[in-house]
Every structure is written in C-alpha cells, then in structure tokens.
Amino acid sequence: MKRTSHRPEQVAETIRHVIAEALTHEVRDPRIARVAISDVTVSGDLSHARVHIIVSAEDSPRVLEGLRSAAGFFRTKVARALATRVVPELTFELDRGAQHAARIDALLASLRSEGAEGGDAAGEGGRGGEGGKA
C-alpha cells in the first residue's frame, strides 16, 4: 500500500508564506502591489509549484508580467526557507474561483429578484399537498 506524503502540502504552505512576506515587505514593483495569494499547489516530486493569485480583472496582465519577472527573486527566497534538495519552479496563475463565485452570486441574486417580482404563488405550488396528510 502506497503512503501519501504530506510534504508537498508543507512545502506549499512555506512557499505561500515566503512569497506573501516578500510581497508585503520587500517587493517595490508597483505592478504587483495589490496581489493576494489564494493557494499554492506543489507537484509530488516538489519540482513545480503553482501560485494562484487574486487580482482585479483589469490589472491581471500587468500583475502576471510583474510576478513572472520577479519569479527568480521569489525562488531565491523560497530556497533559503526550504530544507530540500530541489527548489520548485514557480508558476503564477490567476485564481478564477473568486470570479466564478461572484458570477454565481450575481445569477442567484437575479433569480431571487425575478422570483420576488413574479410573486410567491409560483414557489408555493410544490408545497400545497403537504397540509393534507392523514
């Protein structure tokens, strides 16, 4: 039976912490001033790490360019913090989860407003038979 290692998760958390600290205290590039790290995933062999970021849609190309240009700096910081033979190659990607959640919220809100405009009669149709149980 194959054991699952928690090492990739530990390395991912270290990478997230190191990059967040560097973004907050050391990086002065205005392109990446307003970046939030949502998640880091590391491959099983620890050779690749995907850093998922949240930024506004209009800033995303500029921010990704800035992060890619600073990837070597971040990797050096990560290498100093990790006690591993291999330092993961860092890839920055947009986290689309927040955008999807906002879209779903907007769709649900529009459905609620349509339901309120149409009255509650349509919503009561399925419950009419419950009172007649005997």
N, C-alpha and C positions, 0 to 999 in steps of 0.2 A: 504494500500500500504506500502510495506516494504522500509524503508530508508536504503540506503547504507552508511556505515560508512567509513570515511577516516582514522580512527585510525590505522588500520593495515599498511597503507602506511606511516603514520607518524612514527610509531614505526620502520618500516623497514629502513627508512632514518636515524633515530637515531642510530640504530644498525650498519648500514653501516659506518656512521661517527665515532662511537666509536671504532669499530674494525680497521678501516683504521688508525686512530690516534695511537692506541696501536701498530699496526704493524710497523708504521713509527718511533715511539719514544720510545717504551718500550720493545718490544719483541726482545730478542737477540738470539733466536734459529736460527741457520744457515739454518735449513730445510725450514723455512718459510720466508726467507729474500726477495725473489723475487715473491711476490704474489700480484695480483691485484684483487680487488673485483668488479665484474661486476654488480651484482644485489643482492638484499635481498628480499625474499618474506616471509610474515608473515601470519599465519593462522588467520581466523576471530576471534577466541577466544583468540588470542595472546599467545598461549601456545607453538607454534613451529615456528622456523624461519629457512629458508634455505638460506645459504650464498653461492652464486655462485661465484666461483673464476676462474681466468685465470692464468695458468702457462704453461710452456713448457711441452710437452707430456712426455719427458724422466724424468722430475722431479716430475710428478704428484703423484705417490705413496708415495714418501718421503714427499712431501709437505702436502698431506692429513693426513698422520700419525702425522706430527708435529702440524697441526691445530687441529686435534682431541685431542691430548694430552694437548693442550693449551685451549680447549673449556671452561673449568671451569674458567680459568683466564679471558677470554673474557666475559663470562656470568656475572662474578662479576662486571666487568667494566660497562656492559650494565645495570645491576641492579642499579648501582649508578646514571646512567644517566636518567633512566626512572622513571616516577611517576606512576607506575602501580602496582597492587597487585600481578600480575603474571609476572615472567620474562621468556621469551621464551627459550625453549630448543634449542640450536644452532646445526645445522647440516651443515657441509661443503660439497659442491658438486662441481665437475668440470663443468664449463660452456662450453658446446660443441658448442655453437653458433659461436664462433670465428673460431673453426676448420671447421665447416660446411661452413662458409663464405669463408675461404681460399680454400677449396676444390672446391666450385662453381667458384671462381675466376680462379682457375687453369683450370677447364673444359672450361670456356668461353674463356680463352686465347688460349687453344689448338684448339677450334673451329675456332677462328679468324685466327690462323696461318694456319689451314687446308684450310680455305676459301681463304686466300691470295695465297697459293701455287696452288690452283685449278683455279685461275683467277677469274675475276669478272663476267664472262659470266653466271655462274650459278645464281648469285644474280640478274642479270638483267632480267631474264626470266619472272618474275611476273609483271614487270613494262612496258613491251613492248606495251601493248594495251592502255596505258593512253594517249599517244600523239594523238590518232586517234579519240578523242571525237568530235562530231559535233552537 
